[in-house]
Amino acid sequence: MSNEVLRTELNSLQRKIKILLSEHSHLKSEVIELKEENNKLKARVLEKEANIESFQNKAKISKIVKSVADGDKTSPELNQVIDEYIKEIDKCIAHLGEA
């Protein structure tokens, strides 16, 4: 091969390498962004699961309160006490969520 052909091939390879390095850099930054987004979405999923669990617990407690109230028509004091417990439990869950 002549020197001219070798130089042309070398220049072509250098251009391809630059393009590949640029694309690699771009893809690397995209991977970092996607990993960050993935972590944020995982955190949101965990938060939503905690909220669902909290709502399920509230529903269970409400059913208990209703069944107790249906069984005893003179229990407004009991309902008030249970409501206060529910509020306290919600506060505890909120504090746990912040930690």
Residue pairs with C-beta under 8 A, 6 or more apart in sequence:
47 97
50 93
50 97
54 90
54 93
57 89
58 86
58 90
61 82
61 86
61 89
64 82
65 79
65 82
65 83
68 75
68 78
68 79
68 82
69 75
69 78
69 79
72 78
